[in-house]
Amino acid sequence: MITKENVKHITKLARIGLTSKEIGKMQKELSAIFDYIGQLKEVDVSEVQPTTHSIILENVMREDKGQASKNAKRLIDAAPEREKEFVKVKSILS
C-alpha cells in the first residue's frame, strides 16, 4: 500500500498541488495500480514471443527499374554540373 507521504513526495516531484481529499484518492488509485502490476508479474510469459506490433507489418516496395524517364534526363542535362546520371550539387556539410 502506498502511504500518504509517498503520494505527497510524488506530487511534490511532479509539482502537482492536491488537497488532502485528493491525496487520499490518489493513494487508493496508485495502490490499486501497483496491486495490478503485482498480479501481472505472476503471469507466466516464458513461452510468449516478444513483439513490437500486434500485427505483422511489411514494407511494400516497387521494383527499381533504374531507368530515368525522358523528363528526368532533360532535367539532368539542364543541370549546371552533373556526374553520370546525377546532378552534382555543392556540399553543404564540412
Summary of the structure (lengths in Angstrom):
residues: 94
radius of gyration: 30.4
end to end distance: 58.0
largest distance: 75.4
contacts: 133
relative contact order: 0.07
helix: 44%
strand: 4%
